[in-house]
Amino acid sequence: MKKIKFKSLAIKIWAIFTVVILVIICSISGLYVVAYRHLNENAKINDLKVAHNILLQSDDLEDSKDLFDELKNLKGSNHYILKLNIEDMERTVDKKRLIYLMPRTYGVEKWISGYIKDDNMSEKLFKESYQRKSYIFIISSIESSDLERSYLISYMPNYQDNTFLYTVLIISILFIGIGFLAAKLVANHLSQPLKELEKYTARIALKDWKNPIAVESDDEIGRLAKSMISMQRELQRADEKEKMYLQSISHELKTPVAIIMSHAQGIIDGIYIESVENTAEIIKEEAIRLEKNIKQLLYLNTLNYALENNNDSTDIHLDRLLQAIINRFEAINTNLHWDLNIDAVSMKGSEDKIQVAIENILDNALRYAKNKISLSLKIEEGSILIEIYNDGPNINDTNIDRIFDNLYKDKTGNFGLGLTISKKIVEFYNGKIYAVNKECGVSFFMKFPAHLP
């Protein structure tokens, strides 16, 4: 079944209110039909039985009948004695003990007399219908002569008083009408701040950070507004950060391009410093630098997707991986001394991603190291700990926590993404990466949860 959708908040609130009222109406109506009517009918039967017994013991039916006229449950009741002559079997009415004297019975009384089947009947109760009307009647045999059979008959119409039900229906209709007006007022009260939030959200979508919405309440809508203000600040901060990032990366990419173009034009014009070979070497170095930056930028932009959708999780022998990386990096600068302390350690993950993270840290160490690089791998306090040390200059204490930020530039003005990439990879594996200044040099630490095979 297709779900009904309402575009108006007022109609939605009114519909909910109406459904609640209808459920209450149906519940009360059902209770009325099942319980109240049943109890009411039983009360009438009991009162009719009491009246019938009183009349059985009374000597004067005419005077005793008036005792029940004002009783609510016995309104419309009637009592009479029916005598049957055994000889001619004619049914007559006792003229001495009735108010209305009839030589014969007619209508309802004649119909009721048809239910007399035997001589001895003791408070025989009947609930039957006559001419589409329901009746309750009681028949009891009374003392009579040998030639007569006498019966006391008490009867009353069994009509249902639906006043209560009609009252409930009328009140419910009034409530539904009032509910519509109340829903309109409530909806207007609720929708006004929601409309303001809607406009505010549209402005956020357009990156309009001016004039934040005013919060005037502490209820759910007020808390929602506060959350949206907090979201706006974070988005604004991210937007500014993105702009700075694009400006920085744009400058970083433009610089080598400008150098390459100027030196290439110098070769074409025959105007260059020193020799053609030196100029070509400069062009080559800048091209390599440009290529590296572009590769890192593309790798960083696809890294989150690659990590989240990478199912290549295997046992990584970190000791073997580190040794292979070191063998390649040793050839870059043969003047450096390498101090290694590597234990046999393994973990689960993508070997390619872990290799990139380690290589970026080592590349940074090679750039600043003077004479020595130390590297250790061990299990410490239930974690895998990789430490890469270089004896280069310390990092400024105010910047040491920012070096993994993708907007960070070192003191030479170089803009790199390697440390940012390493941080993303390490944190994806629930690890931690940080740098610590030593007395002489800097140590980079990568810590992973231990997953031993």
N, C-alpha and C positions, 0 to 999 in steps of 0.2 A: 504493500500500500504506500502510495506516494505521500511523503510528509508535507503537511500544510505549512507554507511559509508566509509570514506577515512582514511587510515592509515597514509598517507603522508600529512603533513601540506602544502607543496607546491601544491599538487594536489587539496587540499581543497580550498586554496586561488585562484588558477587558475579557478577552477570550479565556484566559486562565481563570479569572475571577468567575466568569459564567460557568465554566466547566466545574469549578469547585461547588458553586451554588447548585448546579444540576445534580451533582453527585450527592449532595446533602438532601435535595428534594427526593431523589430516587430512594435514598436510604430511609428517610422518614416515611415515604409512601409505602415502601416495602414493609417497614416495621408496623405501620398502621394496618396494612392488609393482613399481615401474617399474625401479628400479636394483638394489637388493639381491638380489632374486630372480633377475634376469637375470645378475648377476655370480656368484651362487652356483651357478646352473645351468651357466654356462660353466666354473667351477672344477671341478665334478663331471665334466663332459665331458672336460676336459683331463687330469684325474687318471685317468679310466677309459682314455683313450687311452694314457697312459704305462704303466699296468698291462698293457694289451693288448699293447703293443710288447715289454714285458719278457717276457711269456709267449710271444710269438712266437719270441723268441730263446732261450728256456729249453728244456732237454732234459727236465726233470721238472716237469710242471705241478702235481703234488700238493704238492711242497715249495715251489714258488714262490708258490702261492696264499696261503700263510700270511703272506707278506710284506705283504699289503695289509689284513689284518683290523683292524688298529688305526688305520688312517687314517680320519679323520672323514668325508671326502668319499666313501670307498669302502665304508662300512658297508652291509651287505646286498647287496654285489656278488657275482657268481658268474661262473665261467669254465669252459667245457667245450669238447670237440672233438666235432663231429658228422661221422660218416662216412656217406656215401651209397653203397650198393652199386649199381653201374650195371646189373647183370643183373636183380635183383629190385626195385631202387629202394626198398629198405627202409632206414629211417633207424635207425642204431644208435649206441651210445655207446662210445667207446674205453675198454675195461675196464682197460688198463694205466695210463692217465694221469689217471684220475679217482678221487676219494675215494669218492663214492657211485656204485655201478655200477647202471646201468639197461639192460635189454635194448632198450628202446625209449624214445623221448622222450614226455613227457606234459606237460600244463599249459602253463606259460609257455614252457618250452623248445620244446615242439612248436609253439606259436604263433609263436615267433621264427623257427623253421626255415622257416616259410612265406614268409619274406622273402628266402630264397635263390633267386635267379632265374637266375644264370649260373655258369659254371665259375670265372671269375677275379674275385674280389672282394677289394679292398685297403682295409682299414679303412673299410668302408662304415658310416656312422653313421646311426642311426635314432632318432627320438623318437616313440613311438606309445603308444596306450592299450590295455589289455587288462583286461576286467572292471572298468571304471571306475578303473583304476589306470594311472598314467603310468610308462613305462619308457624308459630310454636303453640302447641296445645297439649293439655294434660287431661286424661280421662280416668276417673275413679268410680268404682261401683259404690252405691250407698244402699242403706237398708230400704226395703220395699215389701209390698204384699206378695202373696203367692202368685197373683195374676199380673203383676207388673215387674218390670226391671227398670231401676232408676240409676242414673249416672250423673255425677257432677263433672261438668266440662269447663275448664278455664283455658282461654286462648287469647292471643295477642299477635298483631302483625310484627313480623321480624324484619323491619326496615332498618337500613343502615344510616346512621347519622354521619354524613360526610362533611359536616361543618368544619371539623378540625382539619381535614385534608384540604378543603377549599381555602381555609385561612392560610395554611402553609403555602399553597400555590400562589395566592395573591401576594403574600409577604415576599415570596421568592421572586416574583416578577418585579415587585417594587425594588428589591435588592439588586436585581440585574440592571434595572434602569439607573439606580443610584450608582451601581458599580461602574457603569459606563462613564458617568461624569467623574467619579473618583479616579478611574483609570486614566482619563484624559488629563486630570490635574497632576496625578503622580507621574505620568509619562512626560508631561511638559517640564515638570520639576527635574526629572532625571535626564531627559534628552538635551536640555540646554547645555549643561557641562559636557555631555557627550559630543554634541555638535562642535563645541569649542575644541575638544580633543581631536575631533576629526579634521578640523581646519589646521590645527597645530601639527598633526601627523602629515598632512599634505605639504605643509611648509618644510617640515624636516625632510620629506622625500625630495624636495627641490633644493635642499642644502641651504635653506634660509635659517640661519642660526640666531637671528635677531628676535627680540621681544619674546622671551620664554613665557609660557602660559602661567597665569597666577593661580596658586593653590589656595582655596578658601575653606576647605573642609578636611577632616581627618578620617572620613569614611572610605569605603572601597574606591569610589571615584577619585577622592583626594589622593589616596595611595597610588592609584593608577597614574594620575597626573604627575606625582613625584617621580614615579618610575620612568615616565616618558621624558621628564626633564633630565633625569640621570642618563637615560639613553641618548638624549640629544647632546649632552656634554661629551659622552664617550664617542659618539659619531663625529662631533665637531673636532675632538682631539685627533681621532683617526684620520679625518679629512685633512687637517692641517699637517699631520705627520706624513700622509700620503703625498701631499703637495711638496713638502720638503724633500721627501724621498725621490720624487720624480725630478725635482730641480737638481738634487745632488747627483743622481745617476745620469741625468742629461748632461750635466757639466763633466762628469767623469768620462762619458762616452765622446763628448765633443772635443775634449782636450787632445786625445791621441789622433782623432780624425783631423783636427786642425794642424797638428804637427806633421802628420803624414802628407797632407795636401801641400803645406808650405815647402817641405823638403823635396817633394816630387816636382813642384813647380820650379824650385831652384835648379834641379837637374835639367828640366826642360829648357829653362832660360840660360843655363850655363853659369848660374850664380849660386854658389854653394860654399860652405865653410870646409876648409881642409880638402878632402878628396871625395870623389864620387863614392868610393867604397865606404868611407865613414858615414856619408849621408844615407846610403842605402842601409847600412847597419842600424842607424837611428830609425829609419822607416820600418825596418823589420822588428825592432824591439817594441815600437809603439803599436804595430799591428798585432804582435803577440799579446801585449797588454790589453788591447781592445778586444781581441778574441777571448781572452780569459774573463774579462768583465761581462761580455755578452753571454758566455756559457754559464757563468755563475748566476746572472740575472734570470736566464731562462730556466736554469735548474731550480732556483728559489721559487719561481712562480708556479712550477709544476710539482714542487716537493710535497705539499700537503696532500694533493690528490694521489701522488705516487705512494706516499706512506699509508694512507687510509685504504687504498685499494690493492696494496701489495700483499699477496698471499705467500710470498717466497720467504718462509720462516724455516731456517735450518739450524743445525748445530754449527756455531762458529768457533773455531779454535783460534782464540785471540792471539795466543803466543805465536802461532805460525803466520797469522795475518800481519802482526806487527813486524815480524822478522822480514817478511817479503816487502813491506812498505819501506822499512829502514834500508834494505839493500838497494832500493832504487834511489832513495834520497841521499844516501852516502855519496853517490856519484856526482851530485850537484855541487857540493863543496867538500873537496877532499881534505881541506885544511882543518876541518872541525874534528874534535875528539868526541866520540860517542860512548857514553857510559850506560850500559844496559843491565837491567835487573828484571828479567821476565820469567814469571812462573807459568806453568801449564794451566791455563784457564779457558773455559768454554762458556758460551751463552747462546740463547736462542734469538734469532732475528735475521734480517737481510744483510748478508755479508757485504754487498755492494754499498749499502747505505752506511754501515758502520765504517767501512774503508774510507768513504768520502769524509766522514766526520773526523777521523784520525788524521787523514792527509791534510785537511785544512789547518788543523792545529800545528802539525809538523811544518807545513809551509810557512806559517806565521813565525815559528821558532827559528827556522833557517834565515828568515829575513832580518831578524834582530840579533841572532847569536853572534858572539865575538870569537870564542874559542871552543865552547863546549855545549853539548846537548845531552841531557840525561833522560832516560825513559825507563819507567818501571810499570810492571803489571802484577797485581796480586789480589788476593781475597782479604778484605779487611772489614771486620765487624759485620759479616754477612753480606757485604757488597763487593762488586768487582770495581777495583780502583785502578785507573790509568793516569799516571802523572808524566807530563812532558815538560821538562825544564830547559830554559836557555839562559845563558849568562849575559844577556843583553841588558839594556837600561830598564829601570822600573817603570811601571805604568802609574800615571798620576792617580792619587787615591780618590779623587773626585770622579774620575772617569773609569775606574777599574770595573765598576758594575755596569757600565754602558758599552763596553767594547764588543758585546755580543748583539748590540742593537744594529739594525740594518741601516741606520742613519749615521753611524759613528765613523768619524775620520780620525786617523792617527795624527801625531804631531807633525808629520811631513805633509799632511793634506791628502794622503792617499785614501781612497774610498774603497773598502773591500766588503764582500758579502760572505767570505769564507767562514768567519766565526758565527755569523747568523745562521748559516746553513747547518753548521755543526750543532748549534744549540737546538734547532728544530728537530734534528735527528735524535739527539740524546734524550730530549724531553718526550719524544714520541714513545721511546722505550722506557718511560717512567724513570729516567735517569736525571742526573744533575750535572751541570758544567759550570765551572767558575775558575777565576784566576786569583793567585795569591802572590804578592810581592815578597821576594826573599831578600836577604842581606845584599846579595849581588845577583840580580837576575829575577826572572818571573817563572812560576810554575803554573801550568794549566792542568786542571783535574777534570776527569770524566768519571762519573760514578754511576754504575748500573746495578739494578737488583740482581742478585746472584741466581742464575738458572743453570745449575750444574747438570750435565747429562747423566 
